[in-house]
Amino acid sequence: MSSSGGGNGSREVAKGVANLGNTCYMNAVLQALAHAPELCLAMDCEPHRVICPIASKNTKRRKKKEEEEMMKKKSQEKGGESVKKEETKEKEEAAVSSSTTHKGKKSKKGKGSRSPPREESEAAKDPFANDMFCALCEVERHLELVHGTQQDAEPKVNTASPTNFVNGFMSEVAPWFKRGVQEDSHEFLRLLIEAMQKSSSSAVVTKEESRDQSYPFKLFRGTVESNVKCSSCNAVSSTLDPYEDITLDVTPQGNNSALADVTSALERFIRAERLDAAYKCESCGKLGRATKQSSLHTIPPILTLHLKRF
């Protein structure tokens, strides 16, 4: 999969996503999004983090943290140099004292040497661990990790860990989701897309910039056209309704024990159905039977199908 825009260039097949304890329902969705060219291209061409107020605050916090760590390190280095100077001075004094001591007499013990400065922690903490959560920023960062496009990403690692994403999502978007508990992938996707749209709407856009803030909804949203034909006067009533996913019935029908494939399920979805006598026609005002038929008026770049097996 490749993208022509943005600074990241082409994207390779994504790495696996580490399971953090029954988070496979999340991983399945994240992997599907990572392999959706339209979403990757949109994030490459117009990265959300450039205009995100939360990302700006997180960057300032990380920069301040880095400066504090740098000052702390310099202070420790100066302290270490002072300790070394004192130890050298004590050794010189001890040597002079030893040379002036009468033969056969033991010299007095000098002061105990100071303990060496504490070593730095072996593994540096994740700089993004304490970031405020933004759904679009986290999805962008996750895609960079799984595709290996992030500058500090380790190319030899075959899996990407979504720890920060999972923690932030469960804390800010769906606090009723619990670690170690299997949740519904469809519910997770819907909540994630809504959170991404909220992030997009909160972006700071200048007058000079031209950004479509209906993204990312427009990548997933289409419209269904429903036509109802009255059996009495043959008048047709048409409506257009938005959808973000289509629920398809894949249960076996007739003597067939196998689940229906997607093509057959879509044919069921657009098949005409009879309405009972309770239908009231808007044209003639009569109660009677009617025929309803649905069709996909517009299809989004990323079509989400919810397969109903039961």
Buried (B, 14 or more C-beta within 10 A) or exposed (E): BEBEEBEBEEBEEBBEBBEBEEBEBBBBBBBBBBBBEBBBBBBBEBBBBEBBEBBEEBEEBBEEEEEEEEEEEEEBEEEBEEBEEEEEEBEEEBEEEEEEEEEEEEEEEEEEEBEEBEEEEEEEEEBBEEBEBBBBBBBBBBBBBBBBBBEEBEEEEEEBBBBBBBBBBBEBBBEEBEEEEEBEBBEBBBBBBBBBBEBBEBBEEEEEEEEEEEBBBBBBBBBBBBBBBBBBEEEEBEEEEEBBBBEBBBEEEEEEEEEBEEEBBBEBBEEEEEBEEEBEBEEEEEEBBBBBBBEBBEEBBBEBEEBEEE
